[in-house]
């Protein structure tokens, strides 16, 4: 959908640019005309700086004892006939006008400022100086001046305006018919050329902004793969790069959300399956007991009730593990760090599983040094980790196999290894064994759990700031390794 003309950034910038260009052109034209006029007048003053001396020399014979008004007026008229553009005045030392080449009645003032005359004489006319124009109001013009003597004493000055009314008319005619026209044409040509160059430049500079706008619109419309090619390293390029990074982050989060949604669906499916199996078994045996209540022998009844109890225990374990894992992931259960003896905990856990190991024909061994240092961790959580790892190892170890729990001090930590000689884990399945409800496809010899044990182990160790590593070879066994920090007093 097209934007209105002046809502486009390109046209806004272009309009401002053209207005600035127009104002600069007008100012330039005005300054050019003004400078040309000043230069012309300065040249006129330098050219005629001796003109007042010439007139004074013509007047001097008629100012010996007194001023001969008739002859002075005749000289004024004669000079005006030769150069109509000048105006001649005879002023006293205060600036009062005594004689003029025009009628005194045409004058706007009867005095001229004496300071410009003195300045002109001081610099000998070598610097541009403006003086009062008796025929103008608040207007200055270029002039020439020289002291005028009456006999042997100075009575005033010969004051010559070098640009009178005729001069003004001629200058105005020149401005209107040549300089102004030339300036306007030059200005128009310059404006058109600058406008074309400026508009093309603005279009080039805003091109990436337009690309950015299109990309953002496409991204907002659902095209998450939309990216902006970074062609420059200026501010616009930085914005494009930031947008690409933001888009990558959003897409990554969307992928993570999709993966989490897939995991959620899989979790629901797995939980439903694991709950359905024991519940179906319990329901079936309970219905059987109720239907055959009068014909069941005591032995059969005991078998049915035992099956129901086993299914109940399995269901209870699944619910407890789900509840435990959810609290760990939500960090509702945090480790209570305290010092304890890891060797004593290992002995207690192995004694708990010793009957199960003997029943399965598996050797359960431990290996650690005496007087082992204390560790800092949550004893209840670490007990849970060891139980899950040993139970997992026993479930995957065949008869006459071995499960080993080994403790070794490595610098300021204790390394715990739980290894077995079981069936091992295929290499392709190793990255997934800590996922919830994941069960390796290899042969199992014991209880088929819900696949939450290793997920709980990993989450507990993450809350302790530790990681767990696994090494496995098919038909050779598996080893789980993690570390716990020594208690601060034990660190030397």
Secondary structure, DSSP 8 states (H G I E B T S, - for coil): ----GGGSHHHHHHHHHHHHHHHHHHHHHHHHHHHHHHHHHHHHHHHTTTHHHHHHHHHHTTBSSSB-HHHHHHHHHHHHHH-TT-EEEEEETT-BEEEESS-GGG-S-SB--HHHHHHHHHTTT-S--EEE-TTSSS-EEEEEEEEEEETTEEEEEEEEESS-HHHHHHHHHHIIIIIHHHHHHHHHHHHHHHHHHHHHHHHHHTHHHHHHHHHHHHHHTT-TT-------SSHHHHHHHHHHHHHHHHHHHHHHHHHHHHHHHHHHHHHHHHHHHHHHHHHHHHHHHHHTTTT--HHHHHHHHHHHHHHHHHHHHHHHHHHHHHHHHTT-S----EEE-HHHHHHHHHHHHHHHHHHHT-EEEEE--SS---EEE-HHHHHHHHHHHHHHHHHT--TT-EEEEEEEEETTEEEEEEEE-SS---GGGGGGTTSTT---SS---S----S-HHHHHHHHHHHTT---EEEEETTTEEEEEEEEEB-GGG--
